[in-house]
Amino acid sequence: MNNQEKFSPSGQAKAKEANQPNQHIEVRLQGGAVRDYHAGITVGEVASSIRISLGKQAIGGIVNGQHVDLDRQLEEDCELIIVTLESEEGLHRYRHTTAHVLAQAIKRIYGAEHVKLGIGPVIADGFYYDVDLEHALSIHDLAVIEQEMHKIVRENWKINRRVVNREQALEIFGDMQDPYKLELIHDLPADAEISLYEQGEFIDLCRGPHLPSTGRVKAFKLLHVAGAYWRGNSDNKMLQRIYGTAFPNQAQLDEHMHMLEEAKKRDHRKLGKELELFMFSEEAPGMPFYLPKGMTVRTELENFSRELQLQEGYQEVRTPLMMNNRLWEQSGHWEHYKDNMYFSEVDNATFALKPMNCPGHMLIFKNKLHSYRELPIRMMEFGQVHRHEYSGALNGMMRVRTFCQDDAHLYVMPEQIEEEINRAISLIGRMYDIFGFEYSIELSTRPQDSMGSEELWDQAERALQNVLDRRGVSYRINEGDGAFYGPKIDFHILDALKRSWQCGTIQLDFQMPEKFDLTYIGEDRLKHRPVVIHRAIYGSIDRFIGILTEHFAGAFPLWLAPIQVKLLPVSDHYAEYALEVQQALRAAGIRVETDLRNEKLGYKIREAQMEKVPYSIVLGENEKNASSASVRVYGQGDQGIQRIDDLIQQIHEAVQAKR
């Protein structure tokens, strides 16, 4: 079958040799079942033999851990996992194939000789393809490309894999005058297997695997175009990067597109500007300026966290923003983190802006002698840290160069480790529940760039795993993603759009107590080494504010809202009464503003709604005479007339309950 032949199940069967070898092989399936087959059977045929419906759903397989296509032949005993679109791996292959359909469509429309292809990987929720094309692509062009992609899908080309040697690959892409593919081939290791994928007239350098045919692609959408340097190097040419997304069916695509539209409305950068929460300036790239309303939100978050931690026996401290470089060498940050730090010369010595709070806390612990009776010591700080980020990576409050980290360091005896980690997990859970966040847990193990002995790392990882197992919570292992000084438990919260954000973390550290020679006097009157538990709940308070802004779509709950009540006098005649009510509310600790503009009442109400103020209070003749107010609640509408004293009590109760 040549690469121009369109795909059909019967065509695939004809391509298979008529005489099956006599050799038998054993295939161990997912779940442990073992079946006998003739050698040479394909993954697709195995799937059909298990269940006809599975044969129709199968798009490929994983053989002894190797990801393969549906038509891959099995020649020896093996373990086989059948891949369908219901799995994460299946969706990855689906989107990878859609990226190839995109590239084929671009070459058809603009001419293969005018299109030079870069790379087209799968990314979170979609894919992209980098192209070198003189024509500047627009939204209109994306619609035309989509039409051609649909045509390629209808043509249902079989997708063939072909393994070639280096010389053949260089000849093929040399004839195509494709410099980017040639560069990739030259950079491959000498022993690398080089594979090509072909569909119709289109051929691409690709490791695969892919769907069996282009006709299996059902629903996709091209989203936008951006510039991207070839291989991420600003010294290279700027290519056009076309972003898209794809799902197994139209309903899933529609749901995703709706979520993207909703995400645009909730974008914290847009809402932060409209609601006057924070701003950014070219004078301090990646460093947020808090406006009065945003500062109110931040202060409330800090006070909430501070109150709960003080109840749990934490002690608040504050450490300097900048410390001598020898401290960072001692802590290990210089060796493992210096590329992300800012430095300055002071009195002929090098100082660094702190990227983390932990070394300063170690100095505080070491400031005096401690007894075992004092442990655990729980030390917390809302500490401002600075970390270098490339300008292209900056993203509103989500990725900044300076932020406030709600750090805590717990100094414990070895036998206290599990109890203290349990307490920290409970505290994090209590706080996330207030915001209505669901969350998942991840255990991250030793990274390649780590310090300390393997024995201590194993001990730390076992301790964290024991706590999670005994709590009976669900968690996943994230191999190699621990901090350089210890393994960690990460908390991933889900916002209103079901997007995941890593915020809270608990890290177990045997290394820094060694680095700083921390000790306490034990019951035996000898010196012992404490263990340090690093703990954050918000992580970055700045980022958490960005997440909350999008989670609540700017409509913060009453206790967090920058302005809790907006007073709207019907006319100038009731301005004096409005100011009396304002004074009463402020005296009761309620954040209130009065709109005294000479505007129509309907306009004022709409403005208060746009500002997402929880309570809009209308004040007119009837309200003045009865020392009352006409109450409107955001998202609920008119609540009728209430006495001012009753309103104050209602607001206090809601704030106290963190509603």
C-alpha positions as CSV (number, residue, x, y, z in Angstrom):
1,M,0.0,0.0,0.0
2,N,1.6,3.3,-0.9
3,N,1.2,6.5,1.1
4,Q,-1.5,7.9,-1.2
5,E,-3.9,5.1,-0.4
6,K,-6.8,6.1,1.8
7,F,-7.5,4.2,4.9
8,S,-10.1,1.5,5.3
9,P,-10.2,-1.6,7.6
10,S,-10.3,-3.9,4.6
11,G,-7.3,-2.1,3.1
12,Q,-5.4,-2.7,6.3
13,A,-6.3,-6.4,6.3
14,K,-5.1,-6.9,2.6
15,A,-1.8,-5.4,3.5
16,K,-1.2,-8.1,6.0
17,E,0.6,-11.1,4.8
18,A,-1.7,-14.1,4.2
19,N,0.5,-16.7,5.9
20,Q,0.8,-16.2,9.6
21,P,4.0,-17.6,11.2
22,N,3.5,-20.8,13.2
23,Q,5.4,-19.4,16.2
24,H,3.2,-18.7,19.2
25,I,3.7,-15.8,21.7
26,E,2.2,-15.0,25.0
27,V,0.7,-11.5,25.5
28,R,0.1,-10.4,29.1
29,L,-2.8,-7.9,29.1
30,Q,-3.6,-5.1,31.5
31,G,-5.1,-6.7,34.5
32,G,-2.9,-9.8,34.3
33,A,-4.7,-12.0,31.8
34,V,-2.4,-13.9,29.4
35,R,-3.4,-14.9,25.9
36,D,-1.7,-17.0,23.2
37,Y,-1.4,-15.5,19.7
38,H,0.5,-16.2,16.5
39,A,3.6,-14.1,16.2
40,G,3.1,-11.2,13.9
41,I,-0.4,-10.3,15.2
42,T,-1.0,-6.5,15.4
43,V,-2.0,-4.5,18.4
44,G,-5.3,-3.7,16.7
45,E,-6.0,-7.4,16.1
46,V,-5.3,-8.2,19.7
47,A,-7.8,-5.5,20.8
48,S,-10.5,-7.0,18.4
49,S,-9.9,-10.5,19.8
50,I,-10.5,-9.3,23.3
51,R,-13.7,-7.5,22.4
52,I,-15.1,-6.2,19.1
53,S,-16.0,-2.9,20.7
54,L,-12.5,-2.6,22.0
55,G,-11.1,-3.2,18.5
56,K,-13.2,-0.3,17.3
57,Q,-12.1,2.0,20.1
58,A,-8.4,1.1,20.1
59,I,-6.0,3.6,18.6
60,G,-2.6,2.0,19.6
61,G,-0.8,0.3,22.3
62,I,2.0,0.2,24.9
63,V,4.3,-2.8,24.4
64,N,6.7,-3.5,27.3
65,G,6.5,0.2,28.1
66,Q,7.1,1.3,24.5
67,H,4.4,3.4,22.9
68,V,3.5,2.0,19.5
69,D,0.9,2.4,16.7
70,L,-2.2,0.2,16.2
71,D,-0.6,-1.7,13.3
72,R,2.6,-2.6,15.2
73,Q,3.2,-6.4,14.9
74,L,4.0,-8.4,18.1
75,E,6.8,-10.8,17.4
76,E,7.7,-12.2,20.9
77,D,6.2,-12.5,24.4
78,C,5.3,-9.2,25.8
79,E,3.1,-7.1,28.1
80,L,0.5,-5.0,26.2
81,I,-1.7,-2.1,27.2
82,I,-4.4,-1.2,24.7
83,V,-4.7,2.6,24.3
84,T,-8.1,4.2,23.6
85,L,-9.2,7.9,23.4
86,E,-10.6,7.6,27.0
87,S,-7.0,7.6,28.4
88,E,-4.6,10.5,28.8
89,E,-2.2,8.8,26.5
90,G,-4.9,8.4,23.9
91,L,-5.8,12.1,24.0
92,H,-2.1,12.9,23.7
93,R,-1.9,10.8,20.4
94,Y,-5.1,12.3,19.2
95,R,-3.8,15.9,19.6
96,H,-0.4,14.9,18.1
97,T,-2.2,13.6,15.0
98,T,-4.2,16.8,14.8
99,A,-1.0,18.8,14.8
100,H,0.1,16.8,11.7
101,V,-3.2,17.5,10.0
102,L,-2.6,21.2,10.7
103,A,0.9,21.0,9.1
104,Q,-0.4,19.1,6.1
105,A,-3.2,21.7,5.6
106,I,-0.7,24.6,5.8
107,K,1.5,23.0,3.2
108,R,-1.5,22.4,0.9
109,I,-2.8,26.0,1.1
110,Y,0.5,27.9,0.9
111,G,2.6,25.5,-1.1
112,A,5.0,23.0,0.3
113,E,7.9,25.0,-1.2
114,H,6.9,28.1,0.8
115,V,6.3,26.3,4.2
116,K,9.2,25.2,6.4
117,L,8.1,23.2,9.5
118,G,9.5,23.5,12.9
119,I,8.1,21.3,15.7
120,G,4.5,20.4,16.6
121,P,4.2,19.0,20.1
122,V,1.3,18.4,22.3
123,I,0.8,20.8,25.2
124,A,-1.7,21.1,28.1
125,D,-5.2,21.1,26.5
126,G,-4.0,21.2,22.9
127,F,-1.1,21.4,20.6
128,Y,0.9,23.9,18.4
129,Y,3.0,23.8,15.3
130,D,5.8,26.3,14.5
131,V,6.0,27.3,10.9
132,D,8.4,29.4,8.8
133,L,6.1,31.2,6.4
134,E,6.4,34.6,4.8
135,H,2.7,35.2,4.9
136,A,1.6,36.7,8.3
137,L,-1.2,34.5,9.5
138,S,-4.4,36.1,10.8
139,I,-7.6,34.8,12.4
140,H,-9.2,34.7,9.0
141,D,-6.3,32.5,7.8
142,L,-6.9,30.1,10.7
143,A,-10.5,29.6,9.5
144,V,-9.3,28.8,6.0
145,I,-6.7,26.3,7.5
146,E,-9.4,24.7,9.6
147,Q,-11.5,24.1,6.4
148,E,-8.6,22.3,4.8
149,M,-8.0,20.3,7.9
150,H,-11.6,19.1,7.8
151,K,-11.1,18.1,4.2
152,I,-8.0,16.0,5.2
153,V,-10.0,14.4,7.9
154,R,-12.8,13.5,5.4
155,E,-10.2,12.0,3.1
156,N,-9.3,9.6,5.9
157,W,-5.6,9.0,5.0
158,K,-3.9,6.0,6.6
159,I,-1.0,7.2,8.8
160,N,2.1,5.1,8.1
161,R,5.2,4.9,10.1
162,R,8.5,4.3,8.3
163,V,11.9,3.8,9.9
164,V,14.9,5.2,8.0
165,N,18.6,5.6,8.5
166,R,20.3,9.0,9.0
167,E,21.4,9.3,5.4
168,Q,17.9,8.5,4.1
169,A,16.4,11.1,6.4
170,L,18.8,13.8,5.4
171,E,18.2,13.0,1.7
172,I,14.4,13.2,2.1
173,F,14.3,16.5,4.0
174,G,17.2,17.9,2.0
175,D,15.1,17.3,-1.2
176,M,12.2,19.1,0.6
177,Q,14.6,22.0,1.5
178,D,13.5,21.9,5.1
179,P,16.3,23.3,7.2
180,Y,14.6,22.9,10.6
181,K,14.1,19.1,10.1
182,L,17.6,18.8,8.9
183,E,18.9,20.5,12.0
184,L,16.9,18.2,14.2
185,I,18.2,15.1,12.4
186,H,21.8,16.3,12.8
187,D,21.2,16.8,16.5
188,L,19.9,13.2,17.1
189,P,22.2,10.8,18.9
190,A,24.2,8.5,16.7
191,D,22.2,5.4,17.8
192,A,18.8,7.1,17.6
193,E,16.0,5.3,15.7
194,I,14.7,7.8,13.1
195,S,11.1,7.4,12.1
196,L,8.9,9.3,9.6
197,Y,5.1,9.5,9.5
198,E,3.2,9.8,6.2
199,Q,-0.4,10.6,5.5
200,G,-1.4,11.3,1.9
201,E,1.2,13.5,0.3
202,F,2.5,14.7,3.7
203,I,5.6,13.4,5.4
204,D,7.1,14.5,8.7
205,L,10.0,13.6,11.0
206,C,8.3,12.3,14.1
207,R,8.8,9.8,16.9
208,G,5.0,9.1,17.1
209,P,2.8,7.2,17.7
210,H,-0.3,8.5,16.0
211,L,-3.9,7.6,15.3
212,P,-4.4,4.9,12.6
213,S,-5.8,7.4,10.1
214,T,-6.7,11.1,9.8
215,G,-10.4,10.2,9.7
216,R,-10.3,9.4,13.5
217,V,-9.9,13.1,14.2
218,K,-13.4,14.4,15.0
219,A,-13.3,17.8,16.8
220,F,-10.7,20.5,16.8
221,K,-10.3,24.3,16.8
222,L,-7.3,26.6,15.9
223,L,-7.1,29.3,18.6
224,H,-4.5,31.9,17.8
225,V,-1.0,32.7,16.4
226,A,2.0,33.9,18.3
227,G,5.7,34.4,17.6
228,A,8.2,31.9,18.8
229,Y,12.0,31.8,18.3
230,W,13.2,28.5,16.8
231,R,14.2,26.2,19.6
232,G,13.5,29.0,22.1
233,N,16.7,30.8,21.3
234,S,16.4,34.6,20.7
235,D,19.4,34.3,18.4
236,N,17.4,32.2,16.0
237,K,14.7,33.2,13.5
238,M,11.2,34.1,14.8
239,L,8.6,31.5,13.6
240,Q,4.8,31.7,13.6
241,R,3.4,29.4,16.3
242,I,-0.2,28.2,15.6
243,Y,-2.1,27.0,18.7
244,G,-5.0,24.7,18.6
245,T,-7.0,22.3,20.7
246,A,-8.7,19.0,19.9
247,F,-11.1,16.6,21.6
248,P,-12.6,13.2,20.8
249,N,-16.1,14.7,20.3
250,Q,-17.7,18.0,19.6
251,A,-19.5,18.2,23.0
252,Q,-16.1,18.1,24.8
253,L,-14.7,20.7,22.4
254,D,-17.7,23.0,22.9
255,E,-17.3,22.7,26.7
256,H,-13.6,23.5,26.5
257,M,-14.3,26.6,24.3
258,H,-16.9,27.8,26.7
259,M,-14.4,27.4,29.5
260,L,-11.8,29.5,27.5
261,E,-14.4,32.2,27.0
262,E,-15.2,32.1,30.7
263,A,-11.5,32.2,31.5
264,K,-11.1,35.4,29.4
265,K,-13.9,37.1,31.4
266,R,-12.2,36.0,34.6
267,D,-8.7,36.9,33.6
268,H,-7.2,38.4,36.8
269,R,-5.2,41.0,34.8
270,K,-8.4,42.3,33.2
271,L,-10.4,42.2,36.5
272,G,-7.5,43.5,38.5
273,K,-7.5,46.7,36.4
274,E,-11.3,47.1,36.3
275,L,-11.7,46.5,40.0
276,E,-8.6,48.6,40.9
277,L,-6.9,45.9,42.8
278,F,-3.3,46.1,41.5
279,M,-1.2,47.5,38.7
280,F,2.1,46.9,36.9
281,S,4.7,49.4,35.6
282,E,7.6,49.3,33.2
283,E,9.6,50.8,36.0
284,A,9.4,47.5,37.9
285,P,8.7,44.6,35.4
286,G,7.1,41.6,37.1
287,M,6.6,43.4,40.4
288,P,3.0,44.2,41.4
289,F,1.9,47.5,42.8
290,Y,-1.0,47.0,45.2
291,L,-3.8,49.6,45.0
292,P,-5.9,50.3,48.1
293,K,-8.6,47.7,47.2
294,G,-6.1,45.0,46.4
295,M,-4.2,45.8,49.6
296,T,-7.4,45.2,51.5
297,V,-7.8,41.7,50.0
298,R,-4.1,40.9,50.7
299,T,-4.4,42.1,54.3
300,E,-7.5,40.1,54.9
301,L,-5.8,37.0,53.6
302,E,-2.8,37.5,55.8
303,N,-4.9,38.2,58.9
304,F,-7.0,35.1,58.3
305,S,-3.9,32.9,57.9
306,R,-2.2,34.6,60.9
307,E,-5.2,34.1,63.2
308,L,-5.4,30.3,62.4
309,Q,-1.6,29.8,62.8
310,L,-1.4,31.7,66.1
311,Q,-4.2,29.4,67.3
312,E,-2.0,26.4,66.3
313,G,1.0,27.7,68.3
314,Y,3.0,29.4,65.5
315,Q,5.2,32.4,66.3
316,E,5.5,35.2,63.8
317,V,9.0,36.5,62.8
318,R,10.5,38.8,60.2
319,T,13.8,38.4,58.4
320,P,15.8,40.9,56.2
321,L,15.2,41.2,52.5
322,M,18.9,41.0,51.8
323,M,21.7,39.0,53.4
324,N,25.3,38.3,52.8
325,N,26.1,35.8,50.1
326,R,28.0,33.5,52.4
327,L,24.6,32.6,54.0
328,W,23.3,31.4,50.6
329,E,26.5,29.4,50.0
330,Q,26.0,27.7,53.4
331,S,22.3,26.9,52.8
332,G,23.0,25.4,49.4
333,H,21.0,28.0,47.5
334,W,24.1,29.4,45.8
335,E,24.9,26.0,44.3
336,H,21.4,25.0,43.3
337,Y,19.5,28.3,42.8
338,K,22.0,31.2,42.0
339,D,20.7,31.7,38.4
340,N,17.3,32.7,39.9
341,M,18.7,35.2,42.4
342,Y,19.5,38.9,42.5
343,F,22.8,40.2,43.9
344,S,24.2,43.5,45.0
345,E,27.6,44.8,46.3
346,V,27.5,46.3,49.8
347,D,30.7,47.4,51.7
348,N,32.9,45.3,49.3
349,A,30.8,42.2,50.0
350,T,28.2,40.4,47.9
351,F,24.7,40.4,49.2
352,A,21.6,38.6,47.7
353,L,17.9,39.5,47.8
354,K,16.4,36.5,49.5
355,P,14.6,34.0,47.1
356,M,13.4,32.0,50.1
357,N,12.9,32.7,53.8
358,C,14.3,29.5,55.2
359,P,18.0,30.5,55.8
360,G,16.9,33.5,57.8
361,H,14.7,31.3,60.0
362,M,17.7,28.9,60.6
363,L,19.6,31.9,62.0
364,I,16.7,32.8,64.3
365,F,16.6,29.2,65.6
366,K,20.3,29.2,66.2
367,N,20.2,32.5,68.0
368,K,19.7,30.8,71.3
369,L,20.0,27.4,73.0
370,H,16.8,25.3,72.8
371,S,15.6,22.4,75.0
372,Y,13.7,19.4,73.8
373,R,10.8,20.7,76.0
374,E,10.4,23.7,73.6
375,L,10.0,21.5,70.5
376,P,8.1,21.7,68.2
377,I,8.9,25.3,67.5
378,R,6.6,26.6,64.8
379,M,8.1,29.8,63.1
380,M,6.0,31.7,60.5
381,E,6.7,34.7,58.3
382,F,4.9,36.6,55.5
383,G,8.2,37.1,53.8
384,Q,8.8,39.1,50.6
385,V,11.1,37.1,48.3
386,H,12.7,37.9,44.9
387,R,13.3,35.4,42.1
388,H,14.5,36.1,38.6
389,E,12.1,35.2,35.8
390,Y,12.7,35.9,32.1
391,S,10.5,38.7,30.8
392,G,8.7,36.4,28.4
393,A,7.6,34.2,31.3
394,L,6.0,37.0,33.3
395,N,2.2,36.6,33.6
396,G,0.3,39.1,35.8
397,M,0.2,37.9,39.4
398,M,0.7,34.3,38.3
399,R,4.4,34.7,37.5
400,V,6.2,37.6,39.0
401,R,9.7,38.5,40.2
402,T,8.8,39.4,43.7
403,F,6.1,38.0,45.9
404,C,5.1,37.4,49.5
405,Q,5.5,33.8,50.6
406,D,3.5,32.6,53.6
407,D,6.4,30.5,54.9
408,A,6.6,28.5,58.1
409,H,9.4,26.3,59.5
410,L,8.7,23.7,62.1
411,Y,11.7,22.5,64.2
412,V,10.8,19.1,65.5
413,M,12.3,16.0,67.1
414,P,12.4,12.9,64.8
415,E,9.5,11.3,66.8
416,Q,7.4,14.4,66.2
417,I,7.6,14.4,62.4
418,E,4.5,12.6,61.5
419,E,2.3,14.4,64.1
420,E,3.4,17.8,62.9
421,I,2.9,16.9,59.2
422,N,-0.5,15.7,60.1
423,R,-1.3,19.0,61.8
424,A,0.0,20.9,58.8
425,I,-2.1,18.9,56.4
426,S,-5.2,19.6,58.5
427,L,-4.5,23.3,58.7
428,I,-4.1,23.6,54.9
429,G,-7.3,21.6,54.4
430,R,-9.2,23.9,56.8
431,M,-8.1,27.0,55.0
432,Y,-8.8,25.7,51.5
433,D,-12.3,24.6,52.6
434,I,-13.1,28.3,53.4
435,F,-12.5,29.3,49.8
436,G,-14.5,26.3,48.5
437,F,-11.4,24.7,46.8
438,E,-11.2,21.0,46.1
439,Y,-7.6,19.8,46.0
440,S,-5.4,16.9,45.2
441,I,-2.2,15.8,46.8
442,E,1.2,14.9,45.2
443,L,4.3,13.4,46.8
444,S,7.4,14.7,45.1
445,T,10.6,12.7,45.5
446,R,14.3,13.3,45.2
447,P,15.4,15.4,42.2
448,Q,18.5,14.9,40.2
449,D,20.0,18.2,41.5
450,S,19.8,17.4,45.2
451,M,22.0,17.6,48.3
452,G,22.5,15.1,51.1
453,S,22.8,11.4,51.5
454,E,20.6,8.8,49.8
455,E,19.9,7.4,53.3
456,L,18.5,10.6,54.7
457,W,16.4,11.1,51.5
458,D,14.9,7.6,51.8
459,Q,14.1,8.3,55.5
460,A,12.4,11.6,54.6
461,E,10.4,10.1,51.7
462,R,9.2,7.2,53.9
463,A,8.1,9.6,56.6
464,L,5.9,11.7,54.2
465,Q,4.5,8.5,52.6
466,N,3.6,7.1,56.0
467,V,1.6,10.1,57.0
468,L,-0.4,10.1,53.7
469,D,-1.0,6.4,53.9
470,R,-2.2,6.5,57.5
471,R,-4.5,9.4,56.7
472,G,-6.0,7.3,54.0
473,V,-5.9,10.1,51.5
474,S,-5.5,9.7,47.7
475,Y,-2.2,10.9,46.3
476,R,0.1,10.4,43.3
477,I,3.9,10.1,43.2
478,N,5.8,12.8,41.3
479,E,9.2,11.3,40.8
480,G,12.2,13.6,40.9
481,D,10.2,16.8,41.6
482,G,11.2,17.4,45.3
483,A,13.1,20.5,46.5
484,F,16.9,20.2,46.4
485,Y,17.0,19.8,50.2
486,G,14.1,17.4,50.7
487,P,10.9,15.6,49.4
488,K,7.6,17.4,49.6
489,I,3.8,17.0,49.7
490,D,2.2,19.5,47.2
491,F,-1.4,20.6,47.2
492,H,-3.1,21.3,43.9
493,I,-6.3,23.3,44.2
494,L,-9.1,23.2,41.6
495,D,-10.7,26.6,40.9
496,A,-14.3,27.2,39.6
497,L,-13.2,26.3,36.1
498,K,-11.6,23.1,37.3
499,R,-8.1,24.4,36.5
500,S,-5.3,23.0,38.8
501,W,-2.9,25.3,40.7
502,Q,-0.1,24.1,42.9
503,C,-0.2,26.3,46.1
504,G,0.4,24.6,49.4
505,T,3.4,22.5,50.2
506,I,5.0,20.6,53.1
507,Q,8.7,19.7,52.7
508,L,10.7,17.5,55.0
509,D,14.3,18.6,55.4
510,F,17.2,16.8,57.1
511,Q,19.8,18.8,55.1
512,M,19.6,22.4,56.4
513,P,19.8,21.5,60.1
514,E,23.2,19.8,59.1
515,K,24.2,22.8,57.0
516,F,23.6,25.3,59.8
517,D,24.6,22.9,62.7
518,L,21.2,23.3,64.4
519,T,20.9,21.5,67.7
520,Y,18.7,21.2,70.8
521,I,19.4,19.8,74.2
522,G,17.7,16.4,74.7
523,E,16.3,14.8,77.8
524,D,19.8,13.1,78.1
525,R,21.4,16.6,78.2
526,L,23.2,15.9,75.0
527,K,23.0,17.9,71.8
528,H,20.6,16.5,69.1
529,R,19.8,17.5,65.6
530,P,16.3,18.8,64.9
531,V,14.4,18.1,61.7
532,V,12.9,21.0,59.8
533,I,9.5,20.9,58.1
534,H,9.0,23.7,55.5
535,R,5.3,24.6,55.1
536,A,3.4,27.1,52.9
537,I,-0.4,27.4,52.5
538,Y,-1.0,30.1,50.0
539,G,2.5,29.6,48.5
540,S,2.7,33.0,46.9
541,I,0.0,35.4,48.4
542,D,0.2,37.4,45.2
543,R,-0.4,34.4,43.0
544,F,-3.1,33.2,45.3
545,I,-4.9,36.6,44.9
546,G,-4.7,36.1,41.1
547,I,-6.2,32.7,41.5
548,L,-9.0,33.9,43.8
549,T,-9.8,36.8,41.5
550,E,-10.4,34.3,38.7
551,H,-12.0,31.7,40.9
552,F,-14.6,34.2,42.2
553,A,-14.7,36.2,38.8
554,G,-13.9,39.3,40.9
555,A,-17.0,38.8,43.1
556,F,-15.1,38.2,46.3
557,P,-17.0,36.8,49.3
558,L,-18.2,39.4,51.8
559,W,-15.3,38.9,54.3
560,L,-12.7,39.4,51.5
561,A,-14.4,42.1,49.4
562,P,-12.5,45.3,49.3
563,I,-15.7,47.3,49.6
564,Q,-18.4,45.4,51.4
565,V,-21.2,47.9,51.1
566,K,-22.0,50.6,48.6
567,L,-24.4,53.3,49.7
568,L,-26.6,54.8,46.9
569,P,-28.7,57.8,47.9
570,V,-31.6,58.3,45.6
571,S,-30.7,62.0,45.2
572,D,-28.7,64.9,46.8
573,H,-31.6,65.3,49.4
574,Y,-30.5,62.0,51.1
575,A,-26.7,62.6,51.0
576,E,-26.7,63.6,54.7
577,Y,-28.6,60.4,55.7
578,A,-26.2,58.4,53.5
579,L,-23.2,59.8,55.4
580,E,-24.9,59.0,58.7
581,V,-25.3,55.4,57.6
582,Q,-21.8,55.4,56.4
583,Q,-20.5,56.5,59.8
584,A,-22.5,53.8,61.6
585,L,-21.2,51.1,59.3
586,R,-17.6,52.2,59.6
587,A,-17.9,52.4,63.3
588,A,-19.0,48.7,63.1
589,G,-15.8,47.8,61.2
590,I,-17.6,47.4,57.8
591,R,-15.8,48.6,54.6
592,V,-18.2,51.0,53.0
593,E,-18.3,53.7,50.2
594,T,-21.0,56.2,49.4
595,D,-21.8,57.2,45.8
596,L,-22.7,60.9,46.1
597,R,-22.5,61.6,42.3
598,N,-25.4,63.5,40.8
599,E,-26.4,60.5,38.6
600,K,-29.6,58.5,38.2
601,L,-30.2,55.7,40.7
602,G,-30.3,53.0,38.0
603,Y,-26.9,54.1,36.7
604,K,-25.5,53.9,40.3
605,I,-26.9,50.4,40.8
606,R,-25.4,49.2,37.5
607,E,-22.0,50.6,38.5
608,A,-22.1,48.9,41.9
609,Q,-23.0,45.6,40.1
610,M,-20.0,46.1,37.7
611,E,-17.8,46.7,40.7
612,K,-19.1,43.4,42.2
613,V,-19.8,45.0,45.6
614,P,-21.6,42.4,47.8
615,Y,-24.2,44.9,49.3
616,S,-25.7,47.8,47.4
617,I,-27.9,49.9,49.8
618,V,-30.5,52.3,48.3
619,L,-31.4,55.2,50.6
620,G,-34.5,57.4,50.0
621,E,-37.3,59.1,51.8
622,N,-38.9,55.9,53.2
623,E,-35.6,54.5,54.3
624,K,-34.6,57.8,56.0
625,N,-37.9,58.0,57.9
626,A,-37.5,54.4,59.2
627,S,-33.7,54.5,59.9
628,S,-33.5,51.6,57.4
629,A,-32.1,50.7,54.0
630,S,-33.3,49.0,50.8
631,V,-30.8,46.1,50.4
632,R,-29.6,44.5,47.2
633,V,-27.2,41.6,47.4
634,Y,-24.8,40.9,44.4
635,G,-26.0,37.9,42.5
636,Q,-29.3,37.7,44.5
637,G,-31.0,41.0,43.7
638,D,-33.5,43.0,45.9
639,Q,-33.7,41.8,49.5
640,G,-36.3,44.3,50.7
641,I,-36.0,46.9,53.4
642,Q,-34.0,46.3,56.6
643,R,-33.2,48.3,59.7
644,I,-29.6,49.5,59.8
645,D,-28.9,47.7,63.1
646,D,-30.2,44.5,61.6
647,L,-28.1,44.9,58.5
648,I,-24.9,45.5,60.5
649,Q,-25.6,42.3,62.5
650,Q,-26.3,40.3,59.3
651,I,-23.0,41.5,57.8
652,H,-21.0,40.7,61.0
653,E,-22.4,37.2,61.1
654,A,-21.6,36.6,57.4
655,V,-18.0,37.9,57.9
656,Q,-17.5,35.9,61.0
657,A,-18.6,32.7,59.2
658,K,-16.2,33.7,56.3
659,R,-19.1,33.8,53.8
